[in-house]
Amino acid sequence: MSSKPKVPPKFASEAEERAFWESHDSSEYVDWSKAESVRLPNLKPSTKTISLRLPVSLLERIKIEANKRDVPYQSLIKAWLAEDVDRHGR
């Protein structure tokens, strides 16, 4: 970058900031040549609670499979959903 980066504006809300960065190139505001890699080992992805109705027999089968793997059944459901989405997304 040959000149000093621009200073980003002050934002009144996260939504305003999000809209700004969706329509502006960050290279005008950040000297990426000075960027360094970071690790955030304790960062957990945001989650959202949902309600999902399952037949009792299906839920019992899932709980049995989770018990065999020694994992919580909700974690097993999330893992299965992620695997299926990844597989079908390819």
MARNURO-589639 format. One record per residue (C-alpha): residue number from 0; x, y, z; residue in one letter. Coordinates in steps of 0.05 Angstrom, whole numbers, plus 5000, padded with zeros to 4 digits. Layout:
N
<site pos="NUM" x="X" y="Y" z="Z" code="a"/>
...
END
This chain:
90
<site pos="0" x="5000" y="5000" z="5000" code="m"/>
<site pos="1" x="5031" y="5065" z="4978" code="s"/>
<site pos="2" x="4991" y="5115" z="5020" code="s"/>
<site pos="3" x="4965" y="5117" z="5091" code="k"/>
<site pos="4" x="4901" y="5077" z="5100" code="p"/>
<site pos="5" x="4835" y="5114" z="5108" code="k"/>
<site pos="6" x="4804" y="5118" z="5177" code="v"/>
<site pos="7" x="4738" y="5080" z="5179" code="p"/>
<site pos="8" x="4677" y="5120" z="5201" code="p"/>
<site pos="9" x="4645" y="5113" z="5270" code="k"/>
<site pos="10" x="4585" y="5067" z="5269" code="f"/>
<site pos="11" x="4521" y="5075" z="5309" code="a"/>
<site pos="12" x="4506" y="5000" z="5309" code="s"/>
<site pos="13" x="4534" y="4933" z="5289" code="e"/>
<site pos="14" x="4483" y="4930" z="5232" code="a"/>
<site pos="15" x="4509" y="4997" z="5205" code="e"/>
<site pos="16" x="4581" y="4972" z="5208" code="e"/>
<site pos="17" x="4562" y="4907" z="5174" code="r"/>
<site pos="18" x="4528" y="4945" z="5117" code="a"/>
<site pos="19" x="4589" y="4989" z="5109" code="f"/>
<site pos="20" x="4638" y="4931" z="5103" code="w"/>
<site pos="21" x="4592" y="4894" z="5055" code="e"/>
<site pos="22" x="4598" y="4952" z="5007" code="s"/>
<site pos="23" x="4670" y="4976" z="5018" code="h"/>
<site pos="24" x="4739" y="4946" z="5004" code="d"/>
<site pos="25" x="4777" y="4936" z="5069" code="s"/>
<site pos="26" x="4843" y="4946" z="5033" code="s"/>
<site pos="27" x="4829" y="5021" z="5032" code="e"/>
<site pos="28" x="4825" y="5020" z="5108" code="y"/>
<site pos="29" x="4875" y="4967" z="5129" code="v"/>
<site pos="30" x="4947" y="4955" z="5109" code="d"/>
<site pos="31" x="4941" y="4880" z="5101" code="w"/>
<site pos="32" x="5016" y="4874" z="5088" code="s"/>
<site pos="33" x="5026" y="4884" z="5163" code="k"/>
<site pos="34" x="4973" y="4832" z="5182" code="a"/>
<site pos="35" x="4994" y="4775" z="5227" code="e"/>
<site pos="36" x="4961" y="4707" z="5237" code="s"/>
<site pos="37" x="4926" y="4696" z="5303" code="v"/>
<site pos="38" x="4896" y="4635" z="5337" code="r"/>
<site pos="39" x="4833" y="4640" z="5378" code="l"/>
<site pos="40" x="4829" y="4571" z="5411" code="p"/>
<site pos="41" x="4773" y="4589" z="5459" code="n"/>
<site pos="42" x="4727" y="4621" z="5407" code="l"/>
<site pos="43" x="4663" y="4583" z="5402" code="k"/>
<site pos="44" x="4615" y="4591" z="5343" code="p"/>
<site pos="45" x="4550" y="4626" z="5355" code="s"/>
<site pos="46" x="4492" y="4580" z="5366" code="t"/>
<site pos="47" x="4417" y="4588" z="5361" code="k"/>
<site pos="48" x="4366" y="4547" z="5399" code="t"/>
<site pos="49" x="4314" y="4514" z="5356" code="i"/>
<site pos="50" x="4255" y="4469" z="5370" code="s"/>
<site pos="51" x="4253" y="4404" z="5331" code="l"/>
<site pos="52" x="4198" y="4354" z="5336" code="r"/>
<site pos="53" x="4220" y="4282" z="5328" code="l"/>
<site pos="54" x="4182" y="4218" z="5334" code="p"/>
<site pos="55" x="4196" y="4188" z="5403" code="v"/>
<site pos="56" x="4222" y="4124" z="5372" code="s"/>
<site pos="57" x="4272" y="4162" z="5330" code="l"/>
<site pos="58" x="4296" y="4203" z="5390" code="l"/>
<site pos="59" x="4305" y="4139" z="5430" code="e"/>
<site pos="60" x="4346" y="4108" z="5374" code="r"/>
<site pos="61" x="4390" y="4171" z="5370" code="i"/>
<site pos="62" x="4400" y="4169" z="5446" code="k"/>
<site pos="63" x="4422" y="4096" z="5441" code="i"/>
<site pos="64" x="4473" y="4113" z="5387" code="e"/>
<site pos="65" x="4498" y="4172" z="5427" code="a"/>
<site pos="66" x="4505" y="4128" z="5489" code="n"/>
<site pos="67" x="4546" y="4078" z="5449" code="k"/>
<site pos="68" x="4593" y="4135" z="5428" code="r"/>
<site pos="69" x="4593" y="4166" z="5498" code="d"/>
<site pos="70" x="4570" y="4234" z="5472" code="v"/>
<site pos="71" x="4509" y="4276" z="5487" code="p"/>
<site pos="72" x="4453" y="4261" z="5439" code="y"/>
<site pos="73" x="4446" y="4335" z="5418" code="q"/>
<site pos="74" x="4520" y="4335" z="5399" code="s"/>
<site pos="75" x="4511" y="4272" z="5358" code="l"/>
<site pos="76" x="4452" y="4303" z="5322" code="i"/>
<site pos="77" x="4494" y="4366" z="5306" code="k"/>
<site pos="78" x="4552" y="4323" z="5281" code="a"/>
<site pos="79" x="4506" y="4282" z="5236" code="w"/>
<site pos="80" x="4472" y="4344" z="5209" code="l"/>
<site pos="81" x="4540" y="4377" z="5194" code="a"/>
<site pos="82" x="4566" y="4315" z="5159" code="e"/>
<site pos="83" x="4503" y="4309" z="5117" code="d"/>
<site pos="84" x="4504" y="4382" z="5097" code="v"/>
<site pos="85" x="4578" y="4377" z="5079" code="d"/>
<site pos="86" x="4567" y="4314" z="5039" code="r"/>
<site pos="87" x="4508" y="4344" z="5000" code="h"/>
<site pos="88" x="4542" y="4411" z="4991" code="g"/>
<site pos="89" x="4598" y="4381" z="4949" code="r"/>
END
